[in-house]
Amino acid sequence: VEMLAESEEPPNVRLLGGDDVLKWLRDDFMLASTAAGLREADVLELRAAAERLDDTLLVTEEMVVSLLTP
């Protein structure tokens, strides 16, 4: 989120995260404010995953994305 905010021409980012990660983001006021600004600018899209994301592939008609667990 901080890197997106500092970028002069940020890419569009879609983030799929667990509830615990999104709650952590929301609890940090400055980070949450930055994320809200990026969402308003249509740079960042956040979604909560319904289940654990370990070793998961997200497959669409246009792409395949490997989800990594930090």
Protein Blocks (a to p, Z undefined) as FASTA:
>chain_A
ZZmmmpmbdcdddddddfklmmmmmmmmklmmmmmmmmmnomaccdddfbdcehiacddf
kbccddddZZ
